Amino acid sequence: MIYLQVVQVLAARAESGGEYALASRYCLRVLERDPYDEPAHLMLVRVLAAGGSHGEARRCYQTYVTRMREIEVDPRPFTASTRRRA
């Protein structure tokens, strides 16, 4: 639990610093432990798109949709997933 919280903070800091590749690696670490972590999925899509990896962002978005449907959660639209939550 604490590990995930630390990694999520590191991902957010990397994203805010424009270190999108680093942020994506942190997101993937979270998703290895919790494949249903919606904020991690959305951040991963967002940082991949911000870093110019649009195809990879789309692929990761599809993974997010699959995971959310597995737990009967309505996934957010792709365009919304690339914007930070306020």
C-alpha positions as CSV (number, residue, x, y, z in Angstrom):
1,M,0.0,0.0,0.0
2,I,2.7,2.5,1.0
3,Y,4.7,1.4,-2.0
4,L,1.9,2.3,-4.4
5,Q,1.3,5.6,-2.7
6,V,5.0,6.5,-3.1
7,V,5.1,5.4,-6.7
8,Q,2.0,7.5,-7.5
9,V,3.5,10.6,-5.9
10,L,6.7,10.0,-8.0
11,A,4.6,9.6,-11.1
12,A,2.8,12.8,-10.5
13,R,6.0,14.7,-9.8
14,A,7.6,13.3,-13.0
15,E,4.5,14.3,-15.0
16,S,4.5,17.8,-13.6
17,G,8.2,18.2,-14.4
18,G,7.6,17.1,-18.0
19,E,9.4,13.8,-17.5
20,Y,6.8,11.8,-19.4
21,A,8.9,8.6,-19.9
22,L,9.7,8.4,-16.3
23,A,6.1,9.1,-15.3
24,S,4.9,6.3,-17.6
25,R,7.4,3.9,-16.0
26,Y,6.0,4.7,-12.6
27,C,2.4,4.2,-13.8
28,L,3.4,0.8,-15.1
29,R,4.8,-0.1,-11.7
30,V,1.5,0.8,-10.1
31,L,-0.5,-1.2,-12.7
32,E,1.7,-4.2,-12.2
33,R,0.5,-4.3,-8.6
34,D,-3.0,-3.1,-9.2
35,P,-4.3,-3.5,-12.8
36,Y,-7.6,-1.8,-11.9
37,D,-6.1,1.5,-10.6
38,E,-8.0,4.0,-12.8
39,P,-5.9,7.1,-12.0
40,A,-2.8,5.2,-12.9
41,H,-4.3,4.1,-16.2
42,L,-5.5,7.6,-17.0
43,M,-2.1,9.1,-16.1
44,L,-0.3,6.6,-18.3
45,V,-2.5,7.4,-21.3
46,R,-2.0,11.1,-20.6
47,V,1.8,11.0,-20.2
48,L,2.2,8.8,-23.3
49,A,0.2,11.2,-25.4
50,A,2.1,14.2,-23.9
51,G,5.3,12.5,-24.8
52,G,4.3,12.0,-28.4
53,S,3.6,8.2,-28.1
54,H,0.1,8.5,-29.4
55,G,-0.2,4.9,-30.7
56,E,1.0,3.6,-27.4
57,A,-1.4,5.9,-25.6
58,R,-4.3,4.5,-27.6
59,R,-3.2,0.9,-26.9
60,C,-3.0,1.6,-23.2
61,Y,-6.4,3.3,-23.3
62,Q,-7.9,0.1,-24.7
63,T,-6.3,-1.8,-21.9
64,Y,-7.8,0.6,-19.4
65,V,-11.3,0.2,-21.0
66,T,-11.0,-3.6,-20.7
67,R,-10.0,-3.4,-17.1
68,M,-12.7,-1.1,-16.1
69,R,-15.4,-3.2,-17.9
70,E,-14.1,-6.2,-16.0
71,I,-15.1,-4.5,-12.8
72,E,-18.2,-2.9,-14.2
73,V,-17.0,0.7,-14.1
74,D,-17.8,3.0,-17.0
75,P,-14.5,4.1,-18.6
76,R,-13.8,7.7,-19.2
77,P,-13.7,8.9,-22.8
78,F,-10.2,8.9,-24.4
79,T,-10.1,12.7,-24.7
80,A,-11.0,13.2,-21.1
81,S,-8.4,10.6,-20.0
82,T,-5.6,12.7,-21.4
83,R,-6.5,15.7,-19.2
84,R,-5.5,16.0,-15.6
85,R,-8.2,15.9,-13.1
86,A,-8.7,19.2,-11.3
